Amino acid sequence: MKTIRALIWPAVGLAAILFSLYGLYHELRGLSLDDFLTRFEAVPLRSWLLSASATLVAYAALAAYDHLALEHLGRRLSLTFITVCSFTAYALSHTIGASVFSGAVVRYRAYGSRGLSVSETGILVAFCSLTFVLGTLTLSAIVLLIEPEIVDRFSAVIPIEASISTALLILALISLYLLGSLIGFRPIHTRWFRLEYPRPTLAVRQLLIAPVELIGAAAIIYFALPVAGNPGYMVVLGVFLASFSAALLSHAPGGIGVFELIFIAALPEVDPASVLAALVIFRLFYLVIPFLMALVVVVLFERRQFLERRRAGM
């Protein structure tokens, strides 16, 4: 039974990849490799530099997630250690998939070396995940209020009025979260840890920082898209939120196929080859380069841990 449960999510991820690749085939069946390479080479240096800068903003915000979580726990660690640990955890989890679990393993190894217990690491992971959800919900509400017609890009049957109603409902839920922090609702108990509402000042900072990572990540693609046919940043942000969320829920490694399918289908006014080129740049900056750097960090960390244990045993 345990074996079957362990295979469920990999099976879901594989099914999502196959389905998405099939959809991509139909979306891109008229696209040649030369078309893609031409669009990729046409991306100006300025766009590359802006996309690289947006990547730094995104990963800096992710480090702030961990910093807020550690402050919530009452733990003080060096900013450098938090930044490297957060970067490594997210760089690996974004690429490997099953981000909550893979990120938790990295954090347990890193923060455990600084004295955090298993339950504290669990609270930290839960806090960071909640911060991401809050950022996604906040930006989704803003996009739906500013660009309510964006729902037409995903479904022709959803009325625009539903966009505004959904946005208001999301904002009400976020307000309830802030109210819970202000009043001090009862902590959430699980089998492994006790999760308390953060202090009001911390909750406000959480809501301010939460959207920054997604704003930066979406900007990577926005800057890489051509000016011709570009629907504007708010639309790109809205499509990114839908695509990125679907990619995470699919449990496909790196959201491969799922992310591209939704993005290309939702931007019909932009040449598919140009969209694909922008998405490749996104994967390069946001996934591939950080993943390779994270592998180096893990190797160096484990080597240091091994040498420390060896010296302690002498």
N, C-alpha and C positions, 0 to 999 in steps of 0.2 A: 504493500500500500504506500509506504514511504517513497519507494522507487517511482511509483506512478505519479505521486504528487510532485516529486522533484523534476519530473519530465514535462509537467504541464506548461510552465512558463516558457521553457525553451521551444516547445511545440507551438505555442501561441506566437512567439517571436518569429519562428520559421514560416508559419502560415502567413503572418503579416508581410514578411519580406517577399514571399512568392506572389501574393496577391498584388502587392504594390508594384513589383517589377513587371507583372502582367499589365497593370494599368499604365505604367510608364511606357511600356512598349507601344501601346496604342496612342499615347499622347505624343511620343517622339518618333513614330514610325517613318515620318517624312524627313527626319533630321539626319544629316550625314556627319561623319567625323570631321570633315573639312569645315563644315558650317560651325560646329562647336569650337574647333581650334581657332578659327578666324575671330569669333566673338571673344574667346578667352584672351587672345593676344591683343585684342582691341581695347581691353580694359586699361585705362591710363594709369600712369604711376601715381597720380594724385589719389585715385580711388583706392589703390593698393595701400597707400600710406594711411588714408582715413579708415579703411577697414582694419588695418593693424592697430590703430589707435583705439578703435571701438572695442577690439578684443581685449586690450589692456583694461579698459573701463569695466568690461563684463567680469573679468576674473578678479579685479580689485573689489568689485561689489560682492562676489562670492566669498572672498576672504572676510569681508565685513559680516556676512552671515555667521561665520564661525566665531568671529569676535563677539557679536551680540549674544550668541548661544553660551559662550564661556562666561560672559559677564552675567548672564542669567543664572549660571551655575555658581557664580561667586569665585571663579577660577581666574588667576592672572598668569598669563604666559606671554612670552616675547612676541611682538608683532611679526617679526621675521619668521618665527616657527609657525605661527598661525597661518600666515600667508602661504608658506611653502606646503604645509599640510593640507590646507583647503584647496590649493591649486592642484596638488597631486590627486586628492580624492575625487575632485570633479573631473579632471582631465581623464582619469581612468574610467570612472563610472559613466561619463558621457559616451565613451567609445565602446566599452564592454557591454553596456546595457544593464538593466535591473539596477538603476542608479542608487536606490536606497540601500540595497544590500551590499553592492560592491563598494560604495562610498563608506559604508559603516565598517567594513573590514579594514580599509586603509586608515580610517580615523582611530579604530580600536588599537591598531599597532602603533600609530604615531602618538596619540594622546595617552595611551596606556604607558608609554615610556616616560611620560611626565606626571604619572600618578593618578590619572583619571580611572575610575572603576568602570566596569561593564555597564552598570546602570547609568552612570553619568554620561558615558559615550552614547548610550541609547537616547537619553534626553537631548543631547547635543544634535544627534542625527534627526530626531523628531522636530526639534526647534528649527533646524535649517530647512527641513522639508516643508514645514508650516510657513516659513518665511517665503519660500519659493511659491507656494500656493497663494499666499496673500499678494505677492507681486503679480502673479498671473491674473488673479481675480480683479485686482485694482486696475491694471492696464486694460483688461478686457472690458470693464465697465466704462473706462474713459473712451476707448475706441468705439464702443457701441453708441455712446452719447454723441461723439463728434462725427462718426461715420456710420450711422445706423443702417445705411444701404449696403454695408459690407456683407450682410447676411446673404444677399443675392448671389454672392460669389460661391457660396457653399450649398445653398438650397433655394430654389425658386418658390417654394411653398410657404416659407417663413415670412410673415408680414413685417414691415419696418417697425410698426408699433411694438412688436414683440421684442425688438432689439432694445428699445428704450425701457420697457418694463423689466427686461432681464437685467439691464444695467442698474436700474434703481434697486432691484432685489439684491444684487451683488453688493451694492454700497450699503444696504441695510444690514446685511450679514457682517460686513466688515465693521460697521458701527457697533453691532452687537458684540463683536470680539473686543473692541476698545472699551465698551461698557463693562464687559466681564472683567477686563484688566483693572478698570477704575474701581468697580465695586468689590472685586475680589471673590469671584465665583469659586466654588469648591474645586480642588485639584482633580485631575483625571487620573484614576488609578488603573494600572495594568498589572499583569503578572510579574513584569520585570522592573518597572519603575513607576515613579509618581511624577506626573507632569503638572506643574503649576502655571497659572497665568503669569506672564511677566509683569513687572512693575509698569505703571502707565507711561512713564517717560521712556522706558525700554520698548514698549509696544508701539509708541509713536515713531521712534527711530526705526523700528522694524518695518513699519509701513512706508517710511520715507526711503529706506535703503532697498527694500524688496524689489521695486520695479527697475532699479538702475541696471541690474545684470541683464534683464530681458531687453531693456532699451538699447544697451550696448550691443548685445548679440544680434538684434534685428538690424541695427545700423550697419553691421558688417555687410549684410546682403544689400541693404539700401544703397550704400556707397558704391558697391560693385555693379549695380544695375545701370544700364545706359540711361541717358536723359530722355531719349525718345521713347514715348509710351510709358514712362515711369509714373505710376499712379499716385505717388507721394508717400511720405514716410508713414503717416498714420495707417494707410491701407497696408503697406508692407509690414508694419508692426502687427496689425490685426491678423494678417495671413500667417505671419511667423508664430504668433501665439497659438493659433489653431494647429499649425503643422507641427510645432515643437511638442505641444501637449499630446497630440496623437502619436507622435514618434515615441514619447516616453511611455505612454499607455500600451503601445504595441509590444514592448519588451524586445524589440529588434535591436541588435547591437548597433549603436550609433543612429538608430532610427532609419537605417538605410532603406531606401525605396519609399517608405511611408512619407518621410519628410519631403522628398522631391516630388512625389506624385501630387500631394495636396498643394504644394507651392506653385507648381507649373500650371495645374488646373485652375487655381484661383487667380492667376494673373494672365488672362487671355489676351490682354492688350499689349503685352510685352513678348517679343520674339522668344520662343521656347529655348533656342540656343543661347540667348543672352541670359535667361533665367538660370539655365543649367550652369553656365559659366560662373554666375554669381554664387550659386550654391556650392560649386566646387571650391571657390575661394573661401566661402564660409567654413566648409569642412576642413580646409587646409589650415586656416587660422584658429578656428575654435576647437577642432578635434585632433587633427593629425599632428601638428607641431606640438601642442600641449601634451598629447599622449606620449610622444617620443621623449619629451623633456621629463615627464612624470616617471617613465621607466628608468631613466638615469637616476632620478631622485630616490626611487625605491631601492635600486641596487646599492647606491651609496649609503642609504639609511640602514639597510639590512647588513651591509658590510661593517658599518660602525657598531651596530648592535652585537654582531658576532664577535668583533674584537673586544668589546667591553665585557662580554660574558667570558671570553677566553682569559682576559686579564684577571677578572674576578675569581676564576677558578684556579689560578696559580697560587 
